[in-house]
Amino acid sequence: MIVEPRFASILIILTAGGLVLTSSRYRGSSEQGPIAVDILDQVENEEYNVSAIQNVYNYCHAQRPAVETYPESKIGGSTLVNSQLFIRHGDRTPTTVLSRDLDVTWECANTSAYAFTGIGTNQGEKAPFQYANVVAHQAITIPPASPFAATKMWMGSCIPGQLTPVGAMQHRRLGAALRQIYVDELKFLPATFDPETVHIRSTDVWRTKQSAENLMAGLYGVQSHSPESPPPVLQIHILPAEIDYLTMNTGACPRISQLRSKVEKSSEVLKKLRKDNVDFNKELAEILGEERSWSGYMDTVMPRICHGMELQCRQGQGEDDDKCITPQIANRILENVGIETTEIYRDGKGVFEVLQLGIGPLTNDIKQNLLKAKANGKIRFSFYSGHDTTISPLLGMLDALDQRWPPYASSVLIELWKSPGGQHYVRVLYNGAILPTKSRWCDLEWCPLDAFISYIDRFIVEDLTTSCKKE
């Protein structure tokens, strides 16, 4: 039986020549709606196989590390000692429901994309954790008869900002890719899950916790278990939002907001961005029904693009008066977001102090993990499940050359290697490739540990409480 594709999609690619937005539409099917694995298989394995394109930027899906392209150690005979993984959650619904979003349907009820028991995602995959007694899955129901649904919520089974089945599968596959590298190829991690070697952290947000669960299912869920040997229990360590630091915690550190405001007001780049886009901003606000920030416009437009949905329109009195979001408009939104992100996380005057207060505590975790690993600590793999607002300041702290908005399921790997002579080196990979830096402060393909720590030490503030007080 031939299964016809059942979705429409628009792929965003950034090459050396600039942004390219291409679209393709498929015939719909009334028999069954698409499930996550169908969409991912189409996007990754057919006409959207962009692995051979250099410098590809696809907001909808980050490139994954792959055993075929994973770089060898720069000094032969070196061994991997420790790895720290930082991720952005996978594909999600928009975080805000606008008045012109009520015509779409978001479905998150595909339990096969989340469940770790029962039928696998395809015939070649063993059902992970098949002997578990109970698996809980939170389900969202939006009843049409709700007195508020017609004016406040889209249709379907998703709440705002929820991980979609596509997002779950993105991280299931990222975990499987890491297993190929770290377990099968390097023998760095044990073949069966050992809680003493893996430490998992997440923000207290549903989509990041589900992303962590799915990544670990891809990394270790392929094991078979018997009734006498139940599946492992994954401990995901959470800090209360009031004291968490996987994102910039402006509540605990009010001075971050104060400094960010100064950066934005003083930046000539951002002043020019605002000046050049006055009319464009008005056009977007008119189409979408309200004015948003550039990232806010991106948040409401890009999820539709990633799922092949019709883009928003404002209906005029006549058909020719309709105004709609177009691929060109989406392109320009992404370009503006990239300019803004680069300025507020790396290049703006005063950003250094913002990063000290905002990413400094997490930077200290990175440093301590490296030092403990050098001293032969038990933890080999530290895994942090966060947001775009985790990845962007981390990239800013590292002075990354690429500061565009992190795609869904983005990953940063900070690895510690030991040479045959006993020297330790740090390697940083962003979405599967060595991370280039703007200032070239160190070659992050093979940076001496002392040089790496000396650099990140600049972002670690000893008395954070005092530094975080407003002036």
N, C-alpha and C positions, 0 to 999 in steps of 0.2 A: 504494500500500500504506500502510495506517495503522499507524504504529509506536506501540504502547501504552507508556506510562511503566512503568519497571521498578524503581522504588525507593520507599522510604518515607523521609519526611524530617520533621524538626521544626525550625521556624524560630524563632529567638529574637529578639525585637524589644524594644527599650527606647524607650518614648515618655515624654512629659512625665508621663503618668499612672502610669508604672511598667513593670516587666517584663511582657511578654506572651509566653507560650510556646504556639505553635499547632502542631498536627501534622496530617499527611495521609498516607494509606497508598495505595499503588498495587498493582495485581495483579502478581504475579511472572511471569517468563517463563522457561521451561525451555530456550529456544532459544539464548540468548546473554546473558552477563552484561553489565551496563552499562559503557560506556566513559566516560572523563572528559567528553568534549564533550557526551554525552547528558545527564549529570547537570547540568552547568553550564547547558545550554540550558533544561532544565526549571526549574531554580532561578531563573534570571535572567529568563527570557522568558515564563513562564506565570503561575501564581498567586502566585509569590513576587517579582513585580516590585514592589519597595518603594521605587523611586526617588522617588516623590511624597510619601512619608511623612517628616515632619520628625524630626530627632533619632533616626534609626534606629540601633540597635545589633544587629548580627548577628555573633556570634562566629565563625560558620562562614565568613564571607566579607566582607571589607571593601569598602566602596563605592570605586569607582575614579574618578580624575579623568576628566572627559568633555569633549569639545570644546564640547558644548552648554551646559555649566554652568561651564566654566572662566572665572573672573572676568577682566574686562578690567583693564588697568592703570589706576590711580587718576588718573594724569596722562596725558592724551592725548598720543600721539606718543612715549611711552616705549618703550624697547627692552629685551628680555631679554638680559642679559649672561652669566649663569651660573645653573646649576641643580644642586643637590645632592639626590640621592634616597636615602632610607633606607627599607629594606623589612623586614618580617617575612617569612620563608619562607611558602610556601603550605601548604595542607591537608596534614596528615601523620598517621601512625599514632601511637598513644600511645607515650610514651618508656619506659614500664615495662609489663611483662607481669605482671598480677596473677593469682592462682590462679583467679579467676572470669572470666578473659579467654580461656580455652582453647576456648570454644564458638564463637568467631567466626572468620571468614575474611577476611583482608586481602589484596587483590590489587594488586600494583604492576608486573605484567608487561606492561602495555599499552604496547608500545614506540612506538606511533603518538603517544602523548602526550609523548614525550621526543625522538624522532628528528627530526633536521633535514633528512632526505632522504626520498625516496619519496613515498607518498601523503600529501596534506595532511589537515588535521583535518576539512575539509569540502569540498564540491565547488567552492565559491567561492574557496578559498584556494589560491594557487600553492604548489607544493612547494618550500620554501626549501632553499637549498644543494644543489640537485638534481644537481650535477656532482661532489660530493665522492666520493672513491674509497672511503673506509672511515668508518663511523660506529660507535663503540663504545658499548654500553649494558650496564651492570652488571646482572646478573639474579640474583635471590635464589631459591633453591629450598629448600623445607622438606620433606624426604622423610618420609612418614608412618612409615617404618620406623626413623627415627632413635631411638636409645636414650633421648634426652632430650626429644624434641619433645612427647610426650604430656603431660608434666608441666611443661614450661618454656616452651612457645611456642604461639602461636595457629596456625591453619592458613593456607595461602595462600603468597604470594610477597613478603611485606614483612617487614623487620626493624623493631624498635622505633625510633620517631622518623624513619621514612623518608617522604620526600615522596611523596604519592600522585599518580596521574594527574590527579586533580582539582586538586591543588596546582600541578602543572606547567602546567595549562591556565589557572589563575588568573593566573599571571605571564605566560604567553604573551599573554593578553588585556590585562593591564596594560601590557605593552610596546607592544601595538598601539594602545592608547588614548593613550599618550604620543607615539607616532608621529603620530597625527592632530593632536595639539596642537603639538608641538615641530617636526615636520618639515613637515606639510602646511599647517597654519594659520599658525604664526608664522615659519616658515623659519629657526628658531633653530638647529637641527641640520642638518647636510648630509643629503641624500637617500640617499646611500650611506655606508656605515660608514667613518669615518676614525679610526683608533686614536689619532691625535694630539689629537683633540677629546674623547675619552671615556676615563675612568679607572674601572676596575671593581675593587672590593674585596669580599671575602667572608671570613667565618670559615671555618676549615678543617673544615667539617662538610658531609657529603654533601648534605643537603637545602637548605642555603643556596647551595651552588655550583650545584646543579641549578636552583634558583629564579632565580639570576642568568643562567644559560644560557638558560632559557626566556623570561625577560623580554627579553633581547637578541635572541632569535629573533623575538619579537613586534615589537620596535622596528626590527630590521634584517634579519630572516630572509626577508622577502617579496621581496628582490631576486633577480633571475635572474642566473645565472652561466654562463659557457661554459667548456669545457675549458681554453681559453687564459687565462681569468680565474677562478681558483679562489676559493672563498668565503673571507671574511676569517677570520683566526685571532683569537679573543677571548682576551686575556690577563686572567685573573682574579687579581689580586694577593692573596696570602695571607700572613699572619704566623703563625709557629708559635704554638700555643695558649699557650705559656709566656709570650709577650710581647704577645699580641694585646690590643686594647682596644676591639673592637667590642661587647663585653659587659663588665660589671664583672669585672676580672681579680683575683679574691681570692687567687690563687696568687702573682701578682707583687706584689700589694699586700695583705698580711695585715690591715692596719688596717681595710680595708673591712668585713671580717667582724666585727671587734671593735666597730666603730661601729654596724653594722647590728644587732648583738645588743643594744646599749644602747638603740637606737631602739625595738626591739620590746618590750623589757622595761619601758621607762619610759612607753610610750604608753598613755594612759587609754582611747583608742579601741580599741586592740587588746586591752586587758584586758577591756573590756566585750564585745568580740566573742567572746573565749574563754568568758567567763562565760555569755553568752546562748546559747551553742551546745554546751554540755557534752553534753546528751542527743542533740542532732542529730549531733554528732561520733561518739558511740557507735553510733548507728543506722547511719551510713555505714560505719564500720569493720566492723560486723556484716554488712552486706550485701555489701561488697566483699572481705571476708576479711582486711583489715589496715587499720591507721590510717595516714592520709596527711595532708599539709598541705592547706590549701584549694585551692591551685593543683594539688596532686597529685590531689585528688579531681576537679577540673575536667579534668585531663589524661586521666584514664581514662574519664570519662563523656562529655565533649563530642565526641570523635572518633566515638563511636557515634551520637550525635545527628546530627552533620553528615552521616553516611552512612546514616541511616535504619535503623540496626541495632536489634535488641531490646536493651533496657537490662538491666543486671545484676540478678540475683535471688539470694537465699539461700533454698534450699529447706528448708522445715520438715518436720515429721513428717506433717502433713496439708496439703491444698491451701490451706486458709485460713490456715495458718501461714507461708506464703511471704512474704518481704519483698523488695520490688523498688525499684530507682531509678525515680522517676516524673518527669514534666515539672516538677512543683512542687518536687521535691527538687533537680533540676538548676538550676531558677530560683534557689533559695536559695543553692546553691553559688556561682553567678555573682555574686549580690548580696554574699556574704561576700568573695569574691575582689576585687570592686571596692572595698569598704571597706578591705581590707588593702593593696591596691596604692596607693590614694590616700595612705594614711598612710606607707608605707615609701618612696615615691618623691617625695612632695611636702610633706605636712603635718606629719609627725612631727618631734619635737624632735631636732635633730642631723642631720637629713637633708641639710642644706646641705653639711656636710663630707663625707658619704658620696658625694654627687654630685660634689663637687670631685675626689675621688680616683677615683671610678668612671667618670664620664663626662667628666671634665676633659680627658684626652688626645684624645678624639674631638671635644670642643668646640674644642680648639686646631686640629684639622684643618679644622673648619668655618670658623674665623676665617681661617686661612691661605688656604683656597680662595677666600674672599671678597676678601681683599686682593690675591691674584694676579689674580683676574678683573678687579678694578678697575684693575689695572695692565696690562690687555690680555694676560693669559696665554693660552696656547693651549687649555688644557682648558676646555671649555664645560659638560661634563656629568660630574659625579662621582657614582658609583653605589655604594652600600654595601648588601650583602646580609647581613642579620643575623637576629636573633631577637626574640621578645617582650621579652627582656631587653636588647635594643638600643633598641627603641622606647620602652619604659616610662621608663627613666631619661632619655632624650632629651626626652620630654614633660614629665617632672618638672623638668628643667633649664629648660625654656621656660615653666614654671609653667602648663601647660595646664589649662584648666577641666575637660576630660574626661580622667580618669585610669583609666577602665575598662580591663580587659585588652585589649591590641590584638588585633583579629581576625586570622585568617589573611590573608596578603597585604596587610597594612596598609602604608601608604606615608606618609612625611613628605617634602615637597618644600620646600627652602629656596632661594628664587630671589633673584637679584640683578638689579635693574632700573636703567636709567639714563634720567633724564628728559631732555627736549629742552634744558633749561638746564644739564645736566651733573651734576646731583645723583644720588647713588645711594641706592636704597631696597631694603629686604629684605621679602620676602613669604613667609609660611609657610603651607602647605596640609597638612592632615592628612586623609587619605582623601578628597581631592578638594575639601575646603572650607577656608576661611580658619580658622586655629587661634585660638580665643578663649582668653584667659588669665584666671586667677583674679584677679590683682592689677592687671591692665590696665597693666602696666609699659610697654607700647608697643602700638600698633595694628599687628598683624602682617599686616594687609592692605597696609600701606604704611609700614613703619618706617624712618626714616632710618638709613643704614648706620652712622654714628657712634654713634647711640643703641643700635643692636643690638649692636655690638661692645663698647660700654661695659658692657652688661648681661652678655654671655657671658664677658667678661674675668674676672668675679668667680669663675667656676668653673675657671679655668685656674691650676694650681699650678706655680710655677717649679721648685722642687726636689721633684719627685714622689718620688724615691727615699727621701729623708729623711722626708717626710710619710707614706709608706706603712709605715714601721716600726712595729711594735706598741709601745704604751706599756708 
